[in-house]
Amino acid sequence: MARPRAFDEKQVLDAVREQFWDAGYAATSLEDLMRVSGLGKGSLYAAFGDKRQLFLRALHSYTDDNHGHLREALTEAPRAVDALRMLLEAPIGDPADAGTRRGCLLANSTCELGNADPEVLAHAHRAYETSTALIGDCVARAQREGDLPAGTDPIALARALLAAQQGIVFMSRTGLDAATLTATARSLAAQLLPDPSGD
């Protein structure tokens, strides 16, 4: 009979994910993974496979968590248009904070590995399509609530909002001050989410 694992798999994946997010794939060594996970090489690879497989598991867990948070934020807001505006301002934090500067793990990983690893690129494509669909559902709800023009294409607007949000994430990595980022987000919201009444 196989011995039960003496560690929390989710806890290990979370720790490994933070390491990859902080340092990137190439700059993360096996020693780094052993240090943050608290596991030896044998236990780590027996449970998760090699470095690449461990990275892919961590990346999948990141996108799954993000989609869960996005779905919750978009569906639980009293008015859909407010959730869409919040989407644009969500990446804005303290530009001096390391958490703000490290950006989005999915975007970072796609930039680093997308040209060399088709599986990473395919995962990124699927993840962004899922995000687009979730945002598109929220756009459609905002239309039903009378807060966006009825003739708007929900998926086209969702893609524009996601592209704008990712642009703000990237800008935040440069250390741009929060006031400028907020003003940029609000300018984008005014252009992408116009009031149908014209007020």
C-alpha contacts under 8 A as a table, 3 or more apart, distances in Angstrom:
res1	aa1	res2	aa2	distance
5	R	8	D	7.89
7	F	12	V	7.70
8	D	11	Q	5.27
8	D	12	V	6.33
9	E	12	V	5.16
9	E	13	L	6.16
10	K	13	L	5.03
10	K	14	D	6.02
11	Q	14	D	5.13
11	Q	15	A	6.27
12	V	15	A	5.16
12	V	16	V	6.15
12	V	36	V	7.86
12	V	37	S	5.13
13	L	16	V	5.06
13	L	17	R	5.91
13	L	37	S	7.85
13	L	57	R	7.52
13	L	58	A	5.77
13	L	61	S	7.86
14	D	17	R	5.03
14	D	18	E	6.28
14	D	58	A	7.18
15	A	18	E	5.23
15	A	19	Q	6.46
15	A	36	V	5.82
15	A	37	S	6.02
16	V	19	Q	5.07
16	V	20	F	6.33
16	V	33	L	6.14
16	V	36	V	6.42
16	V	37	S	6.40
16	V	55	F	7.84
16	V	58	A	6.82
17	R	20	F	5.20
17	R	21	W	5.99
17	R	55	F	7.39
17	R	58	A	5.04
17	R	59	L	7.06
17	R	62	Y	7.51
18	E	21	W	4.95
18	E	22	D	6.04
19	Q	22	D	5.19
19	Q	23	A	6.07
19	Q	24	G	7.58
19	Q	28	T	7.14
19	Q	32	D	7.53
19	Q	33	L	7.37
19	Q	36	V	7.32
20	F	23	A	5.33
20	F	24	G	4.72
20	F	25	Y	5.59
20	F	28	T	6.39
20	F	55	F	7.38
21	W	24	G	5.66
21	W	102	R	7.14
21	W	105	L	5.46
22	D	102	R	6.53
23	A	27	A	5.75
23	A	28	T	6.03
24	G	27	A	5.69
24	G	28	T	6.30
24	G	108	N	7.62
24	G	109	S	7.15
24	G	112	E	7.84
25	Y	28	T	5.45
25	Y	55	F	7.47
25	Y	109	S	7.43
25	Y	112	E	7.81
26	A	29	S	7.62
28	T	32	D	6.08
28	T	33	L	7.27
29	S	32	D	5.07
29	S	33	L	6.48
30	L	33	L	5.06
30	L	34	M	6.17
30	L	41	K	7.65
30	L	51	K	7.33
31	E	34	M	5.07
31	E	35	R	6.04
32	D	35	R	5.07
32	D	36	V	6.23
33	L	36	V	5.40
33	L	37	S	5.92
34	M	37	S	5.28
34	M	38	G	5.59
34	M	39	L	5.25
34	M	40	G	5.79
34	M	41	K	6.55
34	M	44	L	7.40
35	R	38	G	5.34
35	R	39	L	7.29
39	L	43	S	6.04
39	L	44	L	5.81
40	G	43	S	5.42
40	G	44	L	6.03
41	K	44	L	5.13
41	K	45	Y	6.03
42	G	45	Y	5.44
42	G	46	A	5.84
43	S	46	A	5.11
43	S	47	A	6.09
44	L	47	A	5.42
44	L	48	F	6.07
44	L	49	G	7.33
45	Y	48	F	5.12
45	Y	49	G	4.35
45	Y	50	D	5.43
45	Y	51	K	7.79
46	A	49	G	5.88
48	F	53	Q	6.56
48	F	54	L	5.43
48	F	57	R	7.86
49	G	52	R	7.82
49	G	53	Q	5.48
49	G	54	L	6.18
50	D	53	Q	5.35
50	D	54	L	6.16
51	K	54	L	5.09
51	K	55	F	6.09
52	R	55	F	5.00
52	R	56	L	6.18
53	Q	56	L	5.07
53	Q	57	R	6.19
54	L	57	R	5.12
54	L	58	A	6.22
55	F	58	A	5.03
55	F	59	L	6.07
56	L	59	L	4.97
56	L	60	H	6.06
56	L	120	V	7.60
57	R	60	H	5.18
57	R	61	S	6.21
58	A	61	S	5.12
58	A	62	Y	6.20
59	L	62	Y	5.03
59	L	63	T	6.36
59	L	105	L	7.50
59	L	106	L	6.95
60	H	63	T	5.27
60	H	64	D	6.06
61	S	64	D	5.07
61	S	65	D	6.10
62	Y	65	D	5.25
62	Y	66	N	6.14
62	Y	105	L	7.62
62	Y	106	L	7.83
63	T	66	N	4.91
63	T	67	H	6.04
63	T	106	L	7.31
63	T	127	A	6.68
64	D	67	H	5.27
64	D	68	G	6.26
65	D	68	G	5.09
65	D	69	H	6.26
66	N	69	H	5.14
66	N	70	L	6.00
67	H	70	L	4.96
67	H	71	R	5.94
67	H	130	T	7.69
67	H	131	S	6.72
68	G	71	R	5.23
68	G	72	E	6.20
69	H	72	E	5.16
69	H	73	A	6.09
70	L	73	A	5.14
70	L	74	L	6.06
70	L	131	S	7.77
70	L	134	L	7.67
71	R	74	L	5.32
71	R	75	T	5.99
71	R	134	L	6.48
72	E	75	T	5.38
72	E	76	E	5.80
73	A	76	E	5.61
73	A	77	A	6.32
73	A	83	A	6.72
74	L	77	A	5.96
74	L	80	A	6.69
74	L	83	A	5.36
74	L	84	L	7.25
74	L	134	L	7.84
74	L	135	I	7.39
74	L	138	C	6.24
75	T	80	A	7.43
75	T	138	C	7.20
77	A	80	A	6.18
77	A	82	D	7.07
77	A	83	A	5.76
78	P	82	D	7.88
79	R	82	D	5.58
79	R	83	A	6.80
79	R	142	A	7.06
79	R	145	E	7.65
80	A	83	A	5.10
80	A	84	L	6.39
80	A	138	C	5.72
80	A	139	V	6.99
80	A	141	R	6.06
80	A	142	A	4.87
80	A	145	E	7.84
81	V	84	L	5.02
81	V	85	R	6.27
81	V	138	C	7.72
81	V	139	V	7.26
81	V	142	A	5.36
81	V	147	D	6.39
81	V	148	L	7.55
81	V	193	L	7.54
82	D	85	R	5.09
82	D	86	M	6.09
83	A	86	M	4.95
83	A	87	L	6.18
83	A	138	C	7.93
84	L	87	L	5.01
84	L	88	L	6.90
84	L	135	I	7.64
84	L	138	C	7.39
84	L	139	V	7.62
84	L	161	L	7.97
85	R	88	L	5.45
85	R	89	E	6.75
85	R	186	R	7.78
85	R	189	A	5.92
85	R	193	L	7.76
86	M	89	E	5.08
86	M	90	A	5.79
87	L	90	A	5.24
87	L	91	P	7.90
87	L	165	Q	6.91
88	L	91	P	7.08
88	L	161	L	7.31
88	L	164	A	7.10
88	L	165	Q	5.04
88	L	168	I	7.58
88	L	185	A	5.57
88	L	186	R	7.79
88	L	188	L	7.91
88	L	189	A	7.16
89	E	92	I	5.64
89	E	165	Q	7.79
89	E	182	T	6.50
89	E	185	A	5.76
89	E	186	R	7.67
90	A	93	G	7.97
91	P	100	T	7.46
91	P	165	Q	7.40
91	P	168	I	6.74
91	P	169	V	5.54
91	P	172	S	7.53
92	I	95	P	7.79
92	I	100	T	7.47
92	I	168	I	7.67
92	I	169	V	7.56
92	I	172	S	6.91
92	I	178	A	6.32
92	I	181	L	6.56
92	I	182	T	6.83
93	G	97	D	7.60
93	G	100	T	6.09
93	G	178	A	6.41
94	D	97	D	5.31
94	D	100	T	6.61
94	D	177	D	7.59
94	D	178	A	6.23
95	P	98	A	7.81
95	P	100	T	5.92
95	P	101	R	6.48
95	P	172	S	6.14
95	P	173	R	7.35
95	P	174	T	7.95
95	P	175	G	4.81
95	P	176	L	6.23
95	P	177	D	5.81
95	P	178	A	6.28
96	A	100	T	7.49
96	A	101	R	7.37
96	A	175	G	6.39
97	D	100	T	5.44
97	D	101	R	6.46
98	A	101	R	5.00
98	A	102	R	6.20
99	G	102	R	5.59
99	G	103	G	7.33
100	T	103	G	5.94
100	T	172	S	6.42
100	T	173	R	6.47
101	R	172	S	6.09
101	R	173	R	3.98
101	R	174	T	6.91
101	R	175	G	6.78
102	R	105	L	7.85
102	R	173	R	6.16
103	G	107	A	7.83
103	G	108	N	7.27
103	G	169	V	5.72
103	G	170	F	6.36
103	G	172	S	7.31
103	G	173	R	5.92
104	C	107	A	5.32
104	C	108	N	5.99
104	C	169	V	7.06
105	L	108	N	5.05
105	L	109	S	5.90
106	L	109	S	5.19
106	L	110	T	6.08
106	L	124	A	6.64
107	A	110	T	5.10
107	A	111	C	6.20
107	A	124	A	7.84
108	N	111	C	5.25
108	N	112	E	6.21
109	S	112	E	5.01
109	S	113	L	5.73
109	S	114	G	7.16
109	S	120	V	7.59
110	T	113	L	5.32
110	T	114	G	4.52
110	T	115	N	7.98
110	T	120	V	6.53
110	T	121	L	6.16
110	T	124	A	6.71
111	C	114	G	5.87
111	C	115	N	7.88
112	E	115	N	7.80
113	L	116	A	5.36
113	L	117	D	5.61
113	L	120	V	6.76
113	L	121	L	7.66
114	G	117	D	5.39
114	G	118	P	6.40
114	G	120	V	5.79
114	G	121	L	4.71
115	N	118	P	7.08
115	N	121	L	7.48
117	D	120	V	5.51
117	D	121	L	6.56
118	P	121	L	5.00
118	P	122	A	6.01
119	E	122	A	5.08
119	E	123	H	6.05
120	V	123	H	5.09
120	V	124	A	6.16
121	L	124	A	5.11
121	L	125	H	6.24
122	A	125	H	5.07
122	A	126	R	6.26
123	H	126	R	5.17
123	H	127	A	6.04
124	A	127	A	5.01
124	A	128	Y	6.09
125	H	128	Y	5.33
125	H	129	E	6.15
126	R	129	E	5.08
126	R	130	T	6.19
127	A	130	T	5.12
127	A	131	S	6.28
128	Y	131	S	4.98
128	Y	132	T	6.01
129	E	132	T	4.96
129	E	133	A	6.18
130	T	133	A	5.13
130	T	134	L	6.30
131	S	134	L	5.15
131	S	135	I	6.17
131	S	162	L	7.77
132	T	135	I	5.16
132	T	136	G	5.88
132	T	155	I	6.69
132	T	158	A	5.44
132	T	159	R	5.80
132	T	162	L	6.92
133	A	136	G	4.90
133	A	137	D	6.23
133	A	155	I	6.89
133	A	158	A	7.50
134	L	137	D	5.27
134	L	138	C	6.58
135	I	138	C	5.03
135	I	139	V	6.25
135	I	155	I	7.82
135	I	158	A	5.30
136	G	139	V	4.95
136	G	140	A	6.24
136	G	154	P	4.83
136	G	155	I	4.95
136	G	157	L	7.27
136	G	158	A	4.99
137	D	140	A	5.11
137	D	141	R	6.32
137	D	154	P	7.26
138	C	141	R	5.00
138	C	142	A	6.24
139	V	142	A	5.03
139	V	143	Q	6.30
139	V	148	L	7.63
139	V	154	P	5.44
139	V	157	L	7.56
139	V	158	A	7.06
140	A	143	Q	5.03
140	A	144	R	6.35
140	A	154	P	5.86
141	R	144	R	5.02
141	R	145	E	6.17
142	A	145	E	4.97
142	A	146	G	6.27
142	A	147	D	5.29
142	A	148	L	5.74
143	Q	146	G	5.07
143	Q	147	D	5.73
143	Q	148	L	4.75
143	Q	149	P	6.18
143	Q	150	A	5.55
144	R	147	D	7.67
144	R	150	A	7.79
145	E	148	L	7.87
146	G	149	P	7.25
146	G	150	A	7.77
146	G	196	P	7.51
147	D	195	D	6.24
147	D	196	P	6.31
148	L	152	T	7.49
148	L	193	L	6.70
148	L	194	P	6.66
148	L	195	D	6.29
148	L	196	P	5.65
149	P	152	T	5.70
149	P	194	P	7.93
149	P	195	D	7.82
149	P	196	P	5.40
152	T	157	L	7.25
153	D	156	A	5.37
153	D	157	L	6.18
154	P	157	L	5.26
154	P	158	A	5.96
155	I	158	A	4.84
155	I	159	R	6.16
156	A	159	R	5.26
156	A	160	A	6.40
157	L	160	A	5.01
157	L	161	L	6.12
157	L	192	L	7.43
158	A	161	L	5.08
158	A	162	L	6.09
159	R	162	L	5.09
159	R	163	A	6.05
160	A	163	A	5.10
160	A	164	A	6.09
160	A	192	L	7.77
161	L	164	A	5.04
161	L	165	Q	6.05
161	L	192	L	7.30
162	L	165	Q	5.03
162	L	166	Q	6.09
163	A	166	Q	5.18
163	A	167	G	6.13
164	A	167	G	5.01
164	A	168	I	6.36
164	A	188	L	7.33
165	Q	168	I	5.16
165	Q	169	V	6.33
166	Q	169	V	4.91
166	Q	170	F	6.24
167	G	170	F	5.07
167	G	171	M	6.16
168	I	171	M	4.95
168	I	172	S	6.06
168	I	181	L	6.95
168	I	185	A	7.31
169	V	172	S	5.17
169	V	173	R	6.68
170	F	173	R	5.30
170	F	174	T	7.21
171	M	174	T	5.48
171	M	175	G	7.41
171	M	176	L	6.51
171	M	181	L	7.72
172	S	175	G	5.58
172	S	176	L	5.69
172	S	177	D	7.83
172	S	181	L	7.26
173	R	176	L	7.51
176	L	180	T	6.89
176	L	181	L	6.83
177	D	180	T	5.57
177	D	181	L	6.40
178	A	181	L	5.01
178	A	182	T	5.96
179	A	182	T	5.11
179	A	183	A	6.15
180	T	183	A	5.10
180	T	184	T	6.12
181	L	184	T	5.04
181	L	185	A	6.13
182	T	185	A	5.04
182	T	186	R	6.16
183	A	186	R	5.17
183	A	187	S	6.11
184	T	187	S	5.08
184	T	188	L	6.20
185	A	188	L	5.14
185	A	189	A	6.14
186	R	189	A	4.90
186	R	190	A	6.13
187	S	190	A	5.15
187	S	191	Q	6.40
188	L	191	Q	5.17
188	L	192	L	5.91
189	A	192	L	5.17
189	A	193	L	5.28
189	A	194	P	7.61
190	A	193	L	5.53
190	A	194	P	5.64
191	Q	194	P	5.98
194	P	198	G	7.46
195	D	198	G	5.33
195	D	199	D	6.38
196	P	199	D	7.88
